[in-house]
Amino acid sequence: MLAHTGRPAAVRSAERVVLGLLHHSIGVRVLAAEAADLPLPASVAVETVAEATPDVLDGCELLIVLGGDGTLLRGAEFARASGVPMLGVNLGRVGFLAEAERDDLDQVVERVVSKAYEVEERMTLDVTVHNNGDVLYTDWALNEAAVQKDAPERMLEVVVAIDGRPVTGFGCDGVICATPTGSTAYAFSAGGPVMWPEVEALLMVPIGAHALFAKPMVTTPDAVLAVEVEPHTPAGVLWCDGRRTAALPAGVRVEVRRGAVPVRLARLHHASFADRLVAKFALPVSGWRGAPH
């Protein structure tokens, strides 16, 4: 289990989940630093691991993550490395990656104990930074890879390309390359379209572009998206899921393609994505009278 124990609400929720699982004789593994923050009774024993290594989930059936979007993306790093499904409980504001809310903790425990959940795979991105034929950096993302300006006073000059063919160039604050999962995250804030998670496609969204043609583009899932930072422009920065970053010297090319390794998410509900949009964004639908007969 992974939790944002810096929040009192997360500590209480984590304690409740741990005690619920142990009551049903389900073993629980927690990072030692987080276990120390949980006010568990002395008679309660959980397995602890000292470091967050790639093999931290070996032998685990499920990764339960309690927190906001940042904690869920942190959990996705463990889930991708291990192949273990992640079940997110939202303790933040939106939490599109989460399957349950704070009020659903008892149901979460019941469904985990009875193994009453399904697993779906979410597309990821593989990201490579090239410079004159050399690979400077590689990474991955579940939501998005964002090429952004590093100096607030100057725009970033870029040329974007699809499958090795240049499409357009412009000055901008940055360019987001996103998955359907990420279409409701940073890409959405930048004006990109909402994509259903089942859609297999890649999304490119300019940020604050000074150009006539600077609209979001949706490509095939097998396309290679590229953002070249012009040689005469200030250096930029690459952010993957807002968690991992790398400097982008002028003249580099960032290539983004469908990731080889997906992230597996545990699902408790069969609610439509439209219902999820309405609930997460509190959309007004009171005038809807139902489908015509």
Secondary structure, 3 states (H helix, E strand, C coil): CEECCCCHHHHHHHHHHHHHHHHCCCCCEEEHHHHCCCCCCCCCCCEEECCCCCCCCCCCCCEEEEECHHHHHHHHHHHHHHCCCEEEEECCCCCCCCCEEHHHHHHHHHHHHCCCCEEEEECCEEEEEEECCEEEEEEEECCEEEEEECCCCCCEEEEEEECCEEEEEEEECEEEEECCHHHHCHHHHCCCCCCCCCCCCEEEEEECCECCCCCCEEECCCCCEEEEECCCCCCEEEEECCCEEEEECCCCEEEEEECCCCEEEEECCCCCHHHHHHHHHCCCCCCCCCCCC
